[in-house]
């Protein structure tokens, strides 16, 4: 299993390479085309969308990772249950979110609420497809979807920012890029799944496994991402605009490296659990933990030391704040 984990990690490292570079480019471009306040409104919108997603649909992707390859069950039947649950949740939540945003927060532009609803749909669909590729142990498909998502989002968001449309335009541009990626990467798996009759036992199994995880994801979100919402509510959107790029500058490289290991390790973890060998399972978990520690801690240290150089990636209005925040944020991002 050691060789398998190392090989899988190397494959996913290649798959995540281009999206990682594009995400860095997005930070550099958007912080040069947007003011602190505009970036703050954009960051707060993305954080709000992520909060809704973590509560409503993130559990579904984990159900795919855990249950896709359960022995003795048809793949199409399982994916048929997944896509029906997805459609039953994503559209009502998106519509409700747009209405609440438009009428519950009159100080926000109506276009921003609509753009956020489409961003939610794009994020949920692409994350589901990335989870399916990961469950199948297919780094090439995972990398293709991730690369198209990153480049599509950057292209749409940067174009809107360059045209001066404002935060609503940037969110909408990214949403268009993500939805286009979802259309391009719509796989034969989903087409076949939609033709399979609904299977209640499979749907109930997915719900029984996944729904309890929704609360866990909300708590994880509150720990990792609620800082932006709190900063926006207690200080200002401009303060969030200065803080968010510095946080992303730390989070993206550290989490990307650790996610590469997780992507390779998770299918192996499921296999070890299904085999029922406690010694093999414990050995795999120890190896997984040691690889995460070996990557995360040195990466955080390096970012903290190189903070003056790394912060120069951002626009001039954001770089000074990032230089002071990166040493603190690098340590927290590795935990």
Number of C-alpha atoms within 10 A of each C-alpha: 15 12 8 12 23 14 13 22 23 16 19 24 22 14 22 22 16 17 21 19 15 20 20 18 16 20 20 18 19 23 23 19 19 22 18 21 17 22 27 27 23 25 24 24 22 16 19 19 21 21 22 17 23 22 18 20 25 23 24 25 22 19 23 23 21 20 18 19 18 13 9 6 12 12 16 19 19 24 23 25 24 25 18 14 16 19 13 11 13 20 15 11 19 22 15 13 20 21 16 13 21 18 12 11 12 10 9 14 13 16 17 22 26 21 22 25 26 24 26 27 22 24 21 24 24 22 18 24 22 22 21 22 20 24 26 16 20 17 24 16 18 22 23 17 24 24 22 21 26 23 22 22 27 25 18 20 28 23 18 22 24 15 12 13 14 21 26 24 22 30 29 26 26 28 26 21 22 31 23 17 24 22 12 11 16 15 11 9 13 15 14 14 20 18 11 14 11 15 12 10 11 18 18 12 14 22 18 12 15 19 17 11 19 18 14 14 19 20 16 14 19 14 10 12 17 19 17 25 21 13 19 19 12 10 11 16 23 18 17 26 26 24 23 25 26 26 20 19 24 28 19 17 21 21 18 17 21 21 18 21 23 23 23 26 25 19 20 22 21 17 17 20 14 13 11 10 11 11 10 15 19 14 13 19 17 11 15 20 12 12 17 18 15 11 16 22 16 13 21 25 15 12 22 21 13 14 22 17 11 18 25 15 19 24 19 12 14 22 22 16 15 27 20 15 19 29 20 14 20 27 17 14 21 20 9
